[in-house]
Amino acid sequence: MTFLWPAMLLTLLAVPVAGGLYLLLNRRRRALAASFGSGQAARKPGPGPRRHLPPVLFLLSLVIILIALARPQAQVTLPRLEGTVILLFDVSASMGAEDVEPSRMEAAKAAAREFVLSQPETVRIGIVSFSGSGFAVQAPTNDANLLLAAINRLQPGSGTSLGQGILTALHTLAVDASLMTPEQAAAQEPSAEQDPALQNEGQGPPDAELLAQLPAGPYPSSVIVILSDGENNQSLDPLAAAQAAAERQVRIDALGFGTPAGVTLELDDFIVHTALDEAALQQIAQTAGGAYYAAQNQTDPQAVYANLAPQLVVKAEMMEVTSLFAGAGLLILLLGSLFSLLWFNRLV
């Protein structure tokens, strides 16, 4: 146990002084009683040893209250929901499809807003988006206003690289945990001009090297939540990235947006068919120890969001226990006063 104001404990030296004064006064009182009652044939029996109980309780309460004034702290172990969640947004062009209302992108944004507003302050949330590559949009924070503003800014882009998104999310977690610097994370990300599909053809480092550059785990309690239709058309291999997350004890959950039947879109003068790839999202989540949820089929979103958060952790914390000492001191003081009134018809 520690004390914020150790000097306050010096006042405890007054307690033995008060005890000595009580003994001295009690001795004088007995001497006076003996001198005045020496000529009486019989005297009424005194209260006996119990007369000392109220003063002892008063002194004990004084000791406890003085300790409370020093603002003691104790290490308390409490379970609580704690950790970091990275919302990994797919902002590829296919997320503009309207096979779910009003669109896959807007449905994902709505789900993310609801998730942010449902979390306790002990859970910090970051936002990463990906299309052809990954981009950190908002560093982990528990400021809901910053998170909602970042979600509202998201817009569809081009290309889809789930693996790059997972890599950027892991970089964000590593920087947040001080396992690497932001400069190191930026140096390990492919540049915006570099086509990730060409990595294994000599342009830029190969997938295995990119993943090997991640700081070793385990990372602090953290979860990556993918909000995507599951389509992927560029490297890095998302399953390899999910395996790298699992090795660092980072769970990946996935929310799927879209329909298995899909819809046909016109993108950059091309006609393409886009559909929800549940199998891909299920594989990614399973590889990283998480779960997959089809967002449009969930009748109770709050139950899903509860599963997406980090697990309960047991953590030792220093907490001020002044109120406990103050309460105990007042209780003992009241007991001493009660006994004094019952036995002697006075407080002291």
C-alpha positions, 0 to 999 in steps of 0.5 A: 500500500502506498500513500500520496501524502506520507507527511500526513502519517506523522500526525499519527504520533499524536495518537500515543500522546492522546492515549497517555493523556487518557491514562493519566487523567483516568489515574487522577480520576481514580485517585480523587474518587478514592480520596472522596469515598474513603469514609463511605461504608459501601460504594456503588460498583464501577463499570469495570474494564468496559469503561475503557472500550469507548476511549479505545474505539475513539482512538482507533477511529482517529488512527484510521481517519488520519490514515484516510487523510493520507489518501492511501492507494492499494493494488486492486485486481479487477476484470474489465473489458479492455483493449484496442479494436481496429475497424478495417474498412473496405473502400474499394469500388465494389462497396458502392454496390446497392444490393444492400440498402442504401449501399454496401459502404453506407451499411458498413458505415452505419454498423461501424457507428453503432459499434463505436457508440456501444463500446465502453471507454476502456476499449480504444478504437482505430480506423484503417481503410483499404482499397488497392493499399491500406491507409490509417485513417484514425489512430486508436482513441476512445473519443467517439466524435473523432471516430464518427468523423473519420467514418463519415469521411470514408469514400470508395476507391479503386482496387482491393487488397485485403492483405494490405489492409490487414498489414496496415491494421497490424502496423497501426496496432504495433505503433499504438503499443510502441512496438515500432515507430510511425516512421518504421511503419510507413517505410514498410508500407508499399507506396501509393504508386507501387502496384502491390500485384507486382511485388512478386515480380520484382517491384518492391519486397515480396509478401513474406518479407513484408510480414516478417518485418512486423514486430514479433508478438504477442501484441496487447489485447486487440482485435481487427474487425473487417467490414468488407464484401470479401472480394480481393484482386491484389496481393498481399495474400490475405490468408498469409496476413491473417496468419501473421495476425494470429502469430501475434495473438491479434484476433480478426473478426469479419462483417460481410456486406452484400449478397451472395447473388451480387450485382453488376456494376459499371466501373471505369467503362468496364462491366463487372459482377460483384458479390459477397465472398463469404468463404474468403471472409470466413477463412480469414477470420478462422485463420486468426481465431475470429468469427464471421458475421453476415451483417444483413442477417443479424437480428440482434446487432448488439449481440454481434458487437459484444462479440467483436470487442476484446475479451475481459482481461484481469489487470492490477491497478493502483486505486485510491482507497480513502473512502474505505478507510474513512468509512471504517473510521466513522463506523468505529467512532459511531460504535464508541459513541453508542457504547458511551451513551448506553453505559455512561450517558455521555459521549466521552 
